[in-house]
Structures are given as structure tokens and as C-alpha cells.
Amino acid sequence: MRILGLDLGTKTLGLAVSDLTETISSGLTTLRFNENEEENVIPELKKIVEEYNVSLFVIGLPKNMNNTLGDAVLRTRNFEEILKRNFDIKIEEQDERLSSVTANNVLISSDISRKKRKNKVDKLAATIILQNYLDIHKERK
């Protein structure tokens, strides 16, 4: 069984998957949808869940820097409801503050062009979110 990391944006859903030992997160893909039409990714997400035998979703929770919850959290929680309607899989939230900033900085330091960064940042942010989750939970075991 594997864990699927999700980074929800306004028009994209970055995905990362754990290895079977739940130690390492690897970027998978970025699914695209029209704004406010997140439900359109469900068919593709179902294929991924089946292919990787996913047992848990870890979704990035976009808290504000002062730890308050803003509009982005509401959008994330609405997407969680869509997931609950379509999957019988547990969902856990992982603080994602600065994950996209970190992802962009990694891509910039790798000398990736702005155009190519745009296509990779969501998948890398999902990888960071999931890896943070795995690291925290590894320490608890």
C-alpha cells in the first residue's frame, strides 16, 4: 500500500506517491482542471489510486503564515469532501506552508526555465508535502 500526496492549486493538482515502505516520496504528475471544477480530476485520480494501491491521501493544508486559515483552506476542505464522496480512503492534512516556495527555489537552483518550472512546481510541491508527512510519521513509529 502507498500514500498519495496532493497539492491542490486553483487549476492544478500536484501528485506524489510514497514507496512501499512509506519512507520516500516521489513526484508523480500534475492534473489540470478549470478553476472551481476540481471534480474533473476524479476519473484520472481513480486510475492512479488503483494503479498504486493507495491507502491514504495526504493533502497539503495551505495555512497562512500566521497559522490562520484563509480561503485556500476552504477550497482544500471542499476538495476533501469531493474525495470522500468518490473514495473510501482516509485523508490526512499536512501543513504546506512554503512548500511551493521551496519547490520553486529548488527548480531555480537547478537552472530550470520559468516555463518549465510552471509545469513542475505542483508535482514537486506535492513531493515535499508528502515527504514532510513521511518524515514526521517515521519519527512517531
ZAMARGU-4260 file (C-alpha; in steps of 0.2 Angstrom, whole numbers, plus 5000, padded with zeros to 4 digits):
<rodrens>
0) 5000/5000/5000 | 5006/5018/4996 | 5002/5035/5002 | 4997/5048/4989 | 5002/5066/4992
5) 4991/5080/4985 | 4995/5099/4982 | 4979/5107/4977 | 4980/5123/4967 | 4967/5134/4959
10) 4969/5125/4942 | 4981/5110/4946 | 4983/5095/4957 | 5001/5090/4960 | 5003/5072/4965
15) 5017/5062/4973 | 5017/5044/4979 | 5027/5035/4993 | 5037/5020/4991 | 5030/5004/4998
20) 5040/5007/5015 | 5032/5024/5017 | 5050/5032/5018 | 5052/5041/5001 | 5041/5052/4991
25) 5042/5053/4973 | 5033/5066/4961 | 5021/5058/4950 | 5011/5070/4939 | 5001/5086/4939
30) 4982/5085/4934 | 4974/5101/4927 | 4956/5107/4928 | 4947/5123/4925 | 4945/5134/4940
35) 4932/5128/4953 | 4930/5112/4943 | 4941/5101/4954 | 4929/5086/4952 | 4935/5084/4934
40) 4951/5076/4940 | 4942/5062/4949 | 4942/5049/4934 | 4961/5051/4932 | 4964/5051/4951
45) 4954/5034/4952 | 4966/5026/4939 | 4981/5032/4949 | 4973/5026/4966 | 4971/5009/4958
50) 4987/5008/4949 | 4997/5012/4965 | 4985/5004/4978 | 4984/5020/4988 | 4978/5018/5006
55) 4980/5036/5012 | 4978/5053/5004 | 4989/5067/5012 | 4983/5084/5006 | 4993/5100/5009
60) 4984/5112/5020 | 4988/5130/5015 | 4988/5139/5031 | 4993/5157/5031 | 5010/5161/5038
65) 5002/5167/5055 | 4994/5150/5056 | 4976/5156/5052 | 4965/5148/5040 | 4961/5158/5024
70) 4951/5155/5008 | 4963/5142/5001 | 4960/5131/5016 | 4941/5132/5012 | 4945/5126/4994
75) 4955/5112/5001 | 4942/5106/5013 | 4929/5107/4999 | 4941/5096/4988 | 4942/5084/5003
80) 4923/5082/5003 | 4924/5078/4984 | 4937/5065/4988 | 4926/5057/5002 | 4912/5056/4990
85) 4922/5047/4977 | 4935/5036/4988 | 4934/5025/5003 | 4952/5031/5008 | 4957/5040/5024
90) 4963/5059/5021 | 4976/5067/5032 | 4981/5086/5031 | 4999/5091/5031 | 5004/5109/5034
95) 5010/5115/5017 | 5017/5132/5021 | 5031/5137/5010 | 5031/5120/5000 | 5028/5129/4984
100) 5041/5142/4988 | 5053/5128/4992 | 5049/5119/4976 | 5052/5135/4965 | 5068/5138/4974
105) 5074/5120/4970 | 5069/5122/4952 | 5078/5139/4951 | 5094/5132/4959 | 5093/5118/4946
110) 5093/5132/4932 | 5075/5126/4926 | 5067/5139/4914 | 5052/5149/4921 | 5041/5140/4908
115) 5047/5123/4913 | 5046/5127/4931 | 5027/5131/4930 | 5024/5113/4924 | 5035/5105/4938
120) 5031/5115/4953 | 5015/5107/4958 | 5022/5090/4957 | 5037/5095/4967 | 5027/5104/4980
125) 5016/5088/4982 | 5033/5078/4984 | 5038/5090/4998 | 5022/5089/5007 | 5022/5070/5006
130) 5040/5069/5012 | 5037/5080/5026 | 5022/5069/5031 | 5033/5053/5030 | 5047/5061/5040
135) 5035/5066/5054 | 5027/5050/5055 | 5043/5040/5054 | 5048/5048/5070 | 5032/5043/5078
140) 5034/5025/5074
</rodrens>
